[in-house]
Amino acid sequence: MQRLLFPFTLAELGEHFSLDDALRFGTLPPLLGLNDSEKQDTLKAYTETYLREEVQMEGYVRNLGGFYRFLEMAASASGELLNFSNIARECHLPIRTVQSYYEILEDTLIGFRLQPWLKSERKRMVAHPKFYFFDTGVTNAVNRRLAAPPDPRLTGRLFEQFIVLELHRYLNYARSETRIFFWRTNTGAEVDLILERHGKLTGAYEIKSATEVSGNDFSGLRAFRNDNPGVSPAIVYRGTQAYRTDGIRVIPWKTFLDEARQDGVATDPASPESPVL
């Protein structure tokens, strides 16, 4: 059976982990113990020698200039709905070429698709997925965003990417049969993470990088709960207190990831073991 190795997880780094560093530089093993300048140099070298040159040397890509443009666009759109037409237009490439480039990124484990959750398996196959790069630092390196900490808008996107990546790694290492999705309606209501195991929904999580949550942060979860009343939703945020409001659990990000690591899947927020303060 094929086993995959990922960048370091929170659990593996332990006391060496810093969330701010993880959002800016990622958690690739060669970065451990380096200062900020050295981390920047290492990530820049990685994106130049592997993501660009080695992909070409292996014969995956012939149009290197087009691939450069695509790679930057794909990194800047990491975590967004995948729209081949828009990216092809921005990169001045055929749609089929863009599709093949995304396949290369998946085949070389540079990223993965997160499919939308729909009740119909058939509809899932044709709906727009999201695409996540495998490391936040690599995402920033490709987009030349390493020189300074990310601004608040980018922090929110990187925090979501970090949480999704951590869960993806934990589930893979645990050989869990839990699958992760996202949920989005035609009207724009969205939930960042939906967990499904053996055809049964086990969790719905909205990811927020703020240290406090407001009323608007609950709207997507409420919409999902209305359509799926058997699933209790939760918000994962950067605060330190766990509590419930309107039947929705609000949990610190470390609590969520600890549960995911210990159980091999994220604990159902409706379970008795979930703390309520």
C-alpha positions in Angstrom: 0.0 0.0 0.0 1.3 3.4 -0.9 2.1 5.7 2.1 2.6 9.4 1.8 4.8 11.8 3.7 3.7 15.4 4.3 5.3 18.5 5.7 5.4 18.5 9.5 2.2 18.5 11.4 1.4 20.5 14.6 1.8 17.3 16.6 5.2 16.5 15.1 6.6 20.0 15.7 5.4 20.2 19.3 7.1 23.0 21.1 8.8 24.1 17.9 5.4 25.0 16.3 4.4 28.6 15.7 1.1 29.3 14.0 2.4 32.7 12.6 5.5 30.9 11.2 3.3 28.1 9.8 1.0 30.5 8.0 4.0 32.5 6.5 6.7 29.8 5.9 4.8 26.5 6.1 6.2 23.4 7.8 8.6 21.7 5.3 11.2 19.7 7.3 14.3 21.6 5.9 13.1 24.8 7.5 13.3 23.6 11.1 15.8 25.6 13.0 16.4 28.2 10.3 15.9 32.0 10.8 13.5 33.9 8.7 16.0 34.9 6.0 17.2 31.3 5.7 13.6 30.1 5.4 12.9 32.5 2.6 16.0 31.4 0.7 15.2 27.7 1.1 11.6 28.2 0.0 12.6 30.3 -3.0 15.2 27.6 -4.0 12.6 24.9 -3.6 10.1 26.6 -5.9 12.7 27.3 -8.5 14.5 23.9 -8.5 11.5 21.6 -8.0 8.2 23.2 -8.8 9.6 24.8 -11.9 12.8 23.1 -13.3 12.3 19.5 -12.1 8.7 19.4 -13.3 10.0 20.4 -16.8 13.0 18.1 -16.6 10.8 15.1 -16.0 9.1 15.9 -19.3 5.8 16.9 -17.7 5.9 20.4 -19.2 7.3 21.8 -22.5 6.0 25.3 -22.4 7.9 26.5 -19.3 6.8 30.2 -19.6 3.2 29.1 -19.7 3.7 26.8 -16.7 5.3 29.6 -14.7 2.2 31.8 -15.3 -0.1 29.0 -14.4 1.8 28.1 -11.3 1.5 31.6 -9.9 -2.2 31.8 -10.8 -2.8 28.4 -9.2 -1.0 29.4 -6.0 -2.9 32.7 -5.8 -6.2 30.8 -6.2 -5.3 28.1 -3.7 -8.4 27.4 -1.6 -10.8 29.0 -4.1 -13.3 27.3 -6.4 -11.4 25.8 -9.3 -12.4 27.6 -12.6 -10.3 26.3 -15.5 -11.8 29.0 -17.9 -10.8 31.9 -15.7 -7.2 30.6 -15.1 -6.8 29.8 -18.8 -7.8 33.3 -19.8 -5.5 34.9 -17.3 -2.5 32.7 -18.3 -3.2 32.9 -22.0 -3.4 29.1 -22.2 -5.9 26.6 -23.6 -8.3 25.2 -21.1 -7.1 21.7 -21.8 -3.5 22.8 -21.0 -4.6 24.2 -17.7 -6.5 21.1 -16.8 -3.4 19.0 -17.6 -1.2 21.3 -15.5 -3.5 20.7 -12.5 -3.3 17.0 -13.1 0.5 17.4 -13.0 0.3 19.2 -9.6 -1.8 16.4 -8.3 0.4 13.6 -9.7 3.5 15.2 -8.2 1.7 15.8 -4.8 2.0 19.5 -5.0 -1.7 19.9 -4.3 -5.1 18.2 -4.1 -8.7 18.8 -4.9 -11.3 19.2 -2.3 -14.6 18.2 -3.7 -18.0 19.9 -2.9 -20.4 17.8 -0.8 -23.6 17.0 -2.6 -26.2 14.4 -1.7 -25.8 13.0 -5.2 -22.4 11.3 -5.9 -23.0 11.9 -9.6 -23.4 15.6 -9.1 -20.2 15.8 -7.1 -18.2 14.6 -10.1 -19.3 17.6 -12.2 -19.4 20.4 -9.6 -16.5 22.8 -9.2 -13.9 21.6 -6.6 -11.4 23.7 -4.7 -7.6 23.1 -5.0 -5.2 23.4 -2.2 -1.4 23.6 -2.4 0.3 21.1 -0.1 2.0 23.7 2.1 1.3 27.3 3.0 5.0 28.3 2.7 5.2 27.0 -0.8 2.0 28.9 -1.7 3.6 32.1 -0.4 6.9 31.4 -2.1 5.3 31.0 -5.5 3.4 34.2 -5.0 6.5 36.1 -3.7 4.9 36.8 -0.3 7.6 35.7 2.1 9.3 39.0 2.9 6.7 40.1 5.4 3.9 38.5 7.5 0.6 38.1 5.5 -1.9 40.9 5.7 -5.3 40.2 7.5 -7.1 39.1 4.2 -4.3 36.7 3.3 -4.1 35.4 6.9 -7.7 34.3 6.7 -7.1 32.3 3.6 -3.8 30.8 4.8 -5.4 29.9 8.1 -8.2 28.0 6.3 -5.5 26.3 4.1 -3.5 25.3 7.2 -6.5 23.7 9.0 -7.6 21.9 5.8 -4.0 20.6 5.3 -3.6 19.5 8.9 -6.8 17.5 8.8 -5.9 16.0 5.4 -2.6 14.8 6.8 -4.0 13.4 10.0 -6.7 11.4 8.1 -4.1 10.1 5.6 -1.7 9.0 8.4 -4.5 7.3 10.3 -5.7 5.5 7.1 -9.1 6.9 8.1 -12.1 6.2 5.9 -13.4 9.6 6.7 -13.6 11.9 3.6 -13.6 15.7 3.6 -15.5 18.0 1.4 -16.7 21.6 1.4 -20.3 22.9 0.9 -21.6 25.8 -1.1 -25.0 26.8 -2.5 -25.9 28.7 -5.6 -26.7 31.7 -3.4 -23.2 31.7 -1.9 -23.8 30.1 1.5 -20.7 28.0 2.3 -19.2 25.8 4.9 -15.4 25.2 4.7 -15.2 21.5 5.9 -17.8 18.7 5.7 -16.8 15.3 7.0 -18.4 12.1 5.8 -17.8 8.5 6.9 -19.4 5.5 5.2 -22.0 7.8 3.6 -22.9 9.5 6.9 -22.1 13.1 7.7 -20.1 13.4 10.9 -19.2 17.1 11.1 -19.6 20.5 9.5 -16.9 23.1 10.3 -16.5 26.8 9.4 -12.9 28.1 9.7 -12.3 31.6 11.0 -8.9 33.2 11.6 -10.4 35.8 14.0 -10.0 35.5 17.8 -13.7 36.3 18.2 -16.7 35.3 16.1 -19.7 37.4 15.1 -23.3 36.7 14.0 -22.4 36.6 10.3 -19.9 33.8 10.9 -22.8 31.4 11.7 -24.9 32.0 8.6 -23.3 29.2 6.4 -23.6 26.7 9.2 -27.2 27.6 9.9 -28.0 27.1 6.3 -26.3 23.8 6.2 -28.0 22.7 9.4 -31.4 23.6 7.9 -30.7 21.2 5.0 -29.1 18.6 7.2 -30.7 18.7 10.6 -28.9 15.6 11.8 -25.5 17.2 11.8 -24.4 19.6 14.6 -22.1 22.3 13.1 -19.1 24.0 14.6 -16.8 27.0 14.1 -13.1 26.6 14.4 -11.4 29.8 15.3 -8.2 31.4 16.7 -9.8 32.2 20.1 -9.0 30.2 23.3 -12.5 29.6 24.7 -14.9 26.8 23.7 -18.6 27.5 24.0 -22.0 27.0 22.3 -24.3 29.6 20.8 -27.6 28.8 19.1 -26.7 25.1 19.2 -23.5 25.7 17.3 -20.2 24.8 19.0 -17.3 27.3 18.8 -14.0 25.6 19.3 -10.3 26.8 19.4 -8.3 25.5 16.5 -5.9 23.5 18.7 -8.8 21.7 20.3 -10.1 20.8 16.9 -6.8 19.5 15.6 -6.1 17.6 18.9 -9.4 15.8 18.5 -8.6 15.0 14.8 -5.2 13.6 15.7 -6.4 11.5 18.6 -9.4 10.1 16.9 -8.1 9.8 13.3 -11.1 11.9 12.4 -12.4 15.1 13.8 -14.8 14.4 16.7 -18.4 14.9 15.9 -19.3 18.3 17.6 -22.5 16.7 18.8 -20.7 13.9 20.7 -20.9 13.8 24.5 -17.1 14.0 24.7 -17.1 17.5 23.2 -16.5 20.1 25.9 -19.1 22.8 26.4 -18.2 25.8 28.4 
